[in-house]
Amino acid sequence: MALDRAALVAGGIRLTSGISFLVDPLRANRLWGDPGDPPPTARLLLRSMGYRDALIGAMLVAAALQDRDTRGWFLASGGADAADLIGGLSVHDQLGRSQKAIGLGGAVVGIGVGLWGAVRRPRRTGA
């Protein structure tokens, strides 16, 4: 059985990012370019994002390890990043330089990876 390495890598990154937002949302938020401490409502959203990313990442990894089609989970991953980008555009003028580069730039990369993974040819399984 050949593993879908792209799904393992993309899922592992999303899973790790999600877990980091669950374990220490303030530190994770700083890694994504926000130098300040967010208000309590934003912390709630950071944790929600952590659960979302951990779930999508875990499902992408699980599909890869079970030799199942990963394209739908790639699409979900890209869709989550698209939602982040659209939400970020509404506050673009209020974001600092690092937030724009890391946060919005990361979302653009994530959308690209998600779309690439969603449209690639289905893997042939040994079954």
HELIX and SHEET records of a PDB file:
HELIX    1   1 ARG A    5  VAL A   23  1                                  19    
HELIX    2   2 PRO A   25  LEU A   31  1                                   7    
HELIX    3   3 PRO A   40  LEU A   65  1                                  26    
HELIX    4   4 ARG A   71  LEU A   89  1                                  19    
HELIX    5   5 HIS A   92  GLN A   94  5                                   3    
HELIX    6   6 ARG A   97  SER A   98  1                                   2    
HELIX    7   7 GLN A   99  LEU A  104  3                                   6    
HELIX    8   8 GLY A  105  VAL A  119  1                                  15    
END                                                                             
